[in-house]
Amino acid sequence: MPLFWKPYKSEVTQFIDELKAKKPTLEQEQRDGRALLWDKPVDRTAQADYRASRVAQQAYVYQTKSH
């Protein structure tokens, strides 16, 4: 191993490291943005009700129903 050997860093990793260095609050802003839409508590009873009330789809959806 050479004396001045450095581990490889891809251009993408270098870009992300530079971006984080320029804007240290970036990761917290990303977490806050994710929390707006995704990190919500799940109501298990409502979820079970939604699944139970689901109507089965017919085999070919564009076929008209003949009664």
Backbone bond lengths (Angstrom), bond angles and torsions (degrees), N, CA, C in turn:
res aa  C-N    CA-C-N  psi(-1)  N-CA   C-N-CA  omega(-1)  CA-C   N-CA-C  phi
1 M - - - 1.444 - - 1.531 108.27 -
2 P 1.334 117.84 129.61 1.462 120.43 179.74 1.531 111.35 -63.21
3 L 1.302 115.14 159.22 1.453 121.50 -176.70 1.536 112.38 -66.33
4 F 1.319 116.87 -38.30 1.466 121.02 -176.40 1.522 111.49 -106.82
5 W 1.299 117.15 38.07 1.457 122.39 -177.67 1.520 110.86 -74.73
6 K 1.361 117.50 135.83 1.469 122.69 176.16 1.522 107.99 -121.70
7 P 1.315 117.16 145.31 1.464 118.36 175.32 1.530 110.41 -67.51
8 Y 1.326 116.45 151.87 1.457 122.71 -177.90 1.522 110.29 -72.76
9 K 1.326 116.12 136.60 1.461 122.72 172.87 1.521 107.47 -127.50
10 S 1.309 115.96 126.39 1.461 119.26 -179.71 1.527 110.35 -70.37
11 E 1.323 115.83 165.99 1.462 120.73 179.51 1.524 110.69 -64.12
12 V 1.307 116.65 -35.91 1.460 120.80 179.94 1.526 110.35 -65.52
13 T 1.329 116.56 -44.86 1.462 120.74 178.78 1.529 110.68 -63.27
14 Q 1.316 116.85 -40.38 1.459 120.58 177.65 1.526 110.71 -63.17
15 F 1.329 115.98 -42.06 1.467 120.45 179.20 1.522 110.91 -62.02
16 I 1.327 117.03 -44.90 1.464 120.89 -179.33 1.528 110.46 -65.40
17 D 1.318 116.80 -41.05 1.465 120.01 177.86 1.528 111.29 -62.41
18 E 1.328 117.29 -41.62 1.466 121.07 177.56 1.527 110.76 -64.97
19 L 1.318 116.07 -41.76 1.464 120.55 -179.74 1.525 110.81 -62.58
20 K 1.335 116.92 -43.02 1.464 121.03 178.25 1.520 111.35 -66.73
21 A 1.334 116.87 -33.37 1.466 120.06 178.51 1.526 111.06 -69.65
22 K 1.334 116.51 -37.05 1.466 120.69 179.95 1.526 111.45 -73.31
23 K 1.347 116.05 -34.49 1.459 120.19 -176.01 1.530 108.78 -131.50
24 P 1.332 117.90 87.25 1.467 120.78 -175.02 1.526 114.17 -64.43
25 T 1.315 118.59 -19.83 1.466 121.21 -178.43 1.521 112.61 -87.18
26 L 1.305 117.85 4.66 1.465 121.95 -173.97 1.529 112.59 -59.61
27 E 1.325 117.81 -46.92 1.464 119.95 -177.31 1.520 111.81 -64.21
28 Q 1.325 117.64 -39.32 1.463 120.07 178.65 1.525 110.50 -67.56
29 E 1.335 117.72 -37.80 1.459 121.07 177.14 1.530 110.81 -63.63
30 Q 1.332 116.63 -38.13 1.458 120.23 177.59 1.527 110.59 -64.95
31 R 1.333 116.96 -42.41 1.465 120.39 178.14 1.523 111.38 -63.31
32 D 1.339 116.29 -41.18 1.469 120.36 178.44 1.519 111.27 -63.86
33 G 1.326 116.78 -40.49 1.463 120.64 178.48 1.517 112.02 -66.44
34 R 1.312 116.88 -39.02 1.465 120.69 177.26 1.518 110.66 -65.11
35 A 1.318 116.64 -38.80 1.467 120.81 -178.31 1.523 112.02 -65.25
36 L 1.325 117.19 -25.07 1.468 119.51 179.58 1.527 112.07 -62.38
37 L 1.322 117.06 -39.56 1.464 120.25 -173.19 1.516 114.73 -113.23
38 W 1.326 118.46 -31.71 1.460 119.41 -167.23 1.513 114.96 -108.27
39 D 1.298 117.67 -41.23 1.462 120.04 -173.69 1.522 110.69 -85.08
40 K 1.313 115.43 76.17 1.461 121.83 -179.19 1.522 109.09 -119.70
41 P 1.328 117.15 148.50 1.462 118.52 175.60 1.533 110.40 -67.60
42 V 1.314 116.34 143.29 1.457 121.48 -177.01 1.517 109.01 -98.63
43 D 1.340 116.27 127.24 1.460 121.36 175.70 1.524 106.87 -88.27
44 R 1.316 116.88 103.29 1.462 122.20 -173.93 1.524 112.54 -64.77
45 T 1.318 117.86 -36.84 1.478 119.34 -178.96 1.522 110.68 -69.47
46 A 1.334 117.41 -40.80 1.465 120.18 177.78 1.522 110.08 -65.16
47 Q 1.316 116.73 -39.79 1.458 120.38 179.15 1.529 110.71 -63.69
48 A 1.309 117.29 -40.70 1.468 120.83 177.71 1.520 110.61 -65.98
49 D 1.325 117.96 -38.43 1.470 121.60 177.67 1.527 110.95 -64.06
50 Y 1.337 117.29 -41.78 1.463 120.86 178.90 1.526 110.69 -62.26
51 R 1.317 116.25 -42.95 1.470 119.51 -179.87 1.520 111.48 -66.96
52 A 1.334 116.99 -37.56 1.464 120.77 -178.78 1.522 111.53 -70.81
53 S 1.328 118.11 -29.94 1.457 120.80 -177.20 1.523 113.10 -88.43
54 R 1.303 117.20 2.49 1.460 120.99 -178.54 1.527 110.86 -69.16
55 V 1.326 116.50 136.51 1.456 122.65 179.49 1.526 108.67 -93.16
56 A 1.317 115.91 132.96 1.463 120.22 -179.39 1.525 110.35 -66.92
57 Q 1.318 115.94 140.80 1.456 121.64 179.68 1.518 108.80 -86.87
58 Q 1.348 116.03 141.59 1.462 118.50 178.22 1.526 110.33 -73.08
59 A 1.316 116.60 164.15 1.460 121.63 -172.81 1.525 112.31 -59.92
60 Y 1.294 117.66 -45.55 1.455 121.29 178.22 1.515 106.85 -119.28
61 V 1.315 117.26 108.83 1.463 121.11 -169.19 1.526 113.88 -66.78
62 Y 1.313 117.97 -24.32 1.456 119.99 -177.03 1.532 112.39 -91.10
63 Q 1.295 117.07 -2.88 1.467 121.31 177.47 1.530 108.56 -74.49
64 T 1.336 116.32 130.70 1.451 118.98 177.15 1.525 108.54 -76.04
65 K 1.306 115.15 147.65 1.453 119.78 -178.49 1.521 108.92 -80.06
66 S 1.305 116.01 131.44 1.469 119.80 176.32 1.518 108.01 -104.94
67 H 1.313 116.21 123.17 1.461 121.19 -177.87 1.499 110.36 -108.28
